[in-house]
Amino acid sequence: APQCVGHRPSRVQAKMASGFGAKGNEGRCTPLWQNFSRCMSTADSPSECTNLREDYFECLHHRKEIRRSNSVMEQRAKVINEKAAVLKEKIWKEVFDTSWATVEKAK
């Protein structure tokens, strides 16, 4: 039967891409896809393959990696800002506590 323009294959018919990466080698996620696919074909319940599915999707989208990287960068910025605030306070205190008489003696 002819397919309509823009028709997407059903979930059962959909398959992964060729398995080749952009440079012709095996795609970076192909081994994870193969493990997940193998699990799904032999498992009694799809829930048995949840970890393999998560690994495959992480390989494709890097969501956990990005979330972790953002968390690290936020924490780093927080520490830097806290240290900067302490240093700024110390400098201002030193500036305001120093009298001109002390500055003149130092010359």
N, C-alpha and C positions, 0 to 999 in steps of 0.2 A: 504494500500500500504506500502511495506517495506521502511524504511528510510535508507538513506545512512549513513555510518559511519561518525561521526563528524557533522551530520546535526543539525542545530539549528532550533528550532521551530520559526515560523513566529511571528511577533509582536503581532498578534491577539491571538495566542496560548500560548505565554509566560505568565507565572504566577509567582507570588512572591513565595519565599521559604515557607516552612510550617508555618512560623509565630512563631516558637519556637526558643528561644535563645540557646546559647552554653550549658547552664546548664539545659535545659529542660523547663525553664520558658518562658513566652511570650517574644518575641524579643523586644529590646528597641525601634525599629522603627515601630513595628506592628500597634499601634494605629494611627500613622501618615499615614501609608499606607492605613489603612481601611478608614480613613477620605478622603484621596485623591481618593481612588477607588470609594467610595460612591459618591463623588462629580462628578467624571468623568461619572458615570453611569446615573446621573440625570441632568447634566448640558446641556444647549443648545449649548454651545461653550466651547471647552477645555480651552480657555483663562480665563474662570470663575474660574478655579481651579489652576491658576498659583501660588498663594501664598501657597496653600497646597502642591503643587509639590515641591516648593523651600524648604519648611519645611522638607519634607520627605527626599530630597536629602541632606540637611544639616545634618540631623540625621544620614544618612548613611556615609557621607564622611567628615563632619566637616570642610568644606573648609572656611566658613566665620569665624568660631572659630579660625582656624589655622592662617588665614590672620590677624585677630585682635590680636592674641597672638604675632605673629611676629612683628606687628606694635608697640605693647607695649614694647616688648623686645628691639627693635631698638631705641625707644625713651629713654628707661632707660639707654641703653649703651651710647647714645649721652650725656645725662645729667651727667652720671658718668665721661665720658671722658672730658667734659667741666670743671667739678669741679676739676678733677685731674690736668688738664692743669693750672688752676688758682693756685692751691696749689703748683704745681711744680715751677711755675714762682715765687711765693712768697718765697719759700724755697731758690731757686737759688739767688734771689735778696738779701735775708738776708745773705747768705753765702758770696757773693761777696762784700756786703756793710760792712761786719764786718772786721775790720783790726786786725792784730795780737796783736797790742797794747791793743785793747779792750778785746781780749781773755785772754791776760796775766793778765789784771786788774781783770777779773772775777774769776781768781784762787784764 
